[in-house]
């Protein structure tokens, strides 16, 4: 979803950067995973940014305005958070943080 929005924000070209990192919070295994999607598009006005997760809100002429609302719900249902920062003329960053899930082969972090 974030990459699709970035593509529309950079219709004249730009850069899309996707990064991920694990947070350990003092534990031997990762406790959270953070994924960031950043673009060098047109950015958003702060008034629009405050409404970005509201149902049916969109800054585009097409679409339903439900994509980020649904994304937020799904991220939160999985114990995570999603946030958007933006600066007009410099681009937008969407950051999703989710709890890390251990594989069945890994011992539990709490013993």
C-alpha positions in Angstrom: 0.0 0.0 0.0 2.7 2.5 1.0 4.7 1.7 -2.2 1.6 2.3 -4.3 1.0 5.7 -2.7 4.7 6.6 -3.1 4.5 5.8 -6.9 1.6 8.2 -7.3 3.3 10.9 -5.3 6.4 10.6 -7.6 4.6 10.6 -11.0 7.5 12.8 -12.4 10.2 10.5 -10.9 11.9 10.2 -7.6 13.3 7.6 -5.2 11.5 4.9 -3.2 13.5 3.5 -0.3 12.4 0.4 1.7 14.3 -0.5 4.8 13.8 -3.0 7.6 15.4 -3.5 11.0 15.0 -5.7 14.0 14.7 -4.4 17.5 16.0 -6.5 20.3 15.1 -4.5 23.4 17.8 -6.2 25.5 16.6 -9.7 24.5 18.7 -12.4 22.7 16.2 -12.6 19.9 14.3 -9.8 18.1 11.2 -8.5 19.8 10.0 -6.2 17.0 10.5 -5.6 13.3 10.3 -2.2 11.7 9.7 -1.6 8.0 9.9 1.9 6.6 8.9 3.0 3.1 10.2 6.4 2.2 9.6 8.4 -1.0 10.9 11.7 -2.4 7.5 12.7 -3.7 5.5 15.8 -3.2 4.9 15.2 0.5 1.7 16.1 2.3 0.2 19.1 4.0 0.0 18.7 7.8 -3.8 19.0 7.7 -4.0 16.1 5.3 -1.5 14.1 7.3 -3.7 14.4 10.4 -6.5 12.6 8.5 -4.5 10.0 6.7 -6.0 7.0 8.5 -9.6 8.2 8.4 -12.0 6.1 6.3 -12.8 7.6 2.8 -10.1 10.3 3.1 -7.9 10.6 0.1 -5.6 13.2 -1.5 -6.0 11.5 -4.9 -8.8 11.7 -7.4 -9.2 7.9 -7.6 -9.6 5.2 -5.1 -11.9 4.7 -2.1 -9.7 6.2 0.6 -9.9 3.0 2.6 -6.4 1.5 1.9 -4.5 3.1 4.8 -7.5 2.7 7.1 -7.5 -1.1 6.4 -3.7 -1.2 6.7 -3.8 0.5 10.1 -6.5 -1.9 11.3 -4.6 -5.0 10.2 -1.3 -3.8 11.6 -2.9 -3.0 15.0 -4.8 -6.4 15.0 -1.4 -8.0 14.8 0.0 -6.0 17.8 1.8 -3.4 15.7 1.8 0.3 15.0 1.8 2.3 11.8 2.7 5.9 11.4 3.2 8.5 8.6 5.5 11.5 8.6 5.7 13.9 5.7 7.1 17.2 4.7 5.7 19.1 1.7 8.2 19.1 -1.1 10.5 16.5 0.5 8.5 13.3 0.6 6.7 10.9 3.0 7.7 8.0 5.2 5.4 5.2 6.3 6.7 3.2 9.3 5.2 -0.1 10.4 6.4 -1.8 13.6 5.3 -5.4 14.3 6.1 -7.9 17.1 8.7 -10.3 15.9 7.6 -13.9 15.7 9.9 -16.7 16.5 10.1 -19.7 14.3 9.3 -23.1 15.8 13.0 -24.0 15.8 14.0 -21.1 18.1 13.8 -21.3 21.9 11.4 -18.9 23.6 13.0 -15.6 24.6 11.6 -15.8 28.2 13.1 -19.3 28.8 
